[in-house]
Amino acid sequence: MKRTHLVTAVVSLMVFAFALNVEARSRRGHRSHKDKGAMAARLCENLDLTAEQQAKVENLREEAKSETTALRQKLDELRKEMHWLWNAENPNEDAIMTKIEEMSAVKLELKKISAELRLDINALLTPEQKAKAVELREQRRERRGDMKGKRGRGQNKGDRSFRGGPSTNMAW
């Protein structure tokens, strides 16, 4: 009798730990999106945007957010499905490769929406604001460069200085 209770407790604990792990993994993709509103507000302030520019930027951001919300949810679902595929007793290579293609398509669409937003915002800026935005982005990159090697496990993913293209081409 005691042995049955012990086995039940161990199995329950394992299931609970597994569920927590799946939940934690599903949230990881959203860490960088937590404080976008505050970051955008600081940028608007630092660039001295007019009230009209700020309203247009906010409208563009809201449009992009409405487009990306469903895509982000879909990507979360695909990540969970991929997790289950990999943890199967005999992982199916074709199913895994298909899931990778599905995830890549969603990520590509998210990147396109992000690029469109950045281009649209850049079109709203004056030449002076564009120059200031480039300067602020370079300062941010320098600060990030100082932090390399000081991050937690799995966070330091190498040099990403080319991420998004040369900074001199785009102000936002």
Buried (B, 14 or more C-beta within 10 A) or exposed (E): EEEEEEEEEEEEEEEEEEEEEBEEEBEEEEEEEEEEEEEBBEBBEEBEBEEEBBEBBBEBBEBBBEBBEEBBEBBBBBBBBBBEBEEEEEEEEEBBEEBEEBBEBBBEBBEEBEEBBBEBBBEBBBEEBBBBBBEBBEEEBEEEEEEEEEEEEEEEEEEEEEEBEEBEEBBB
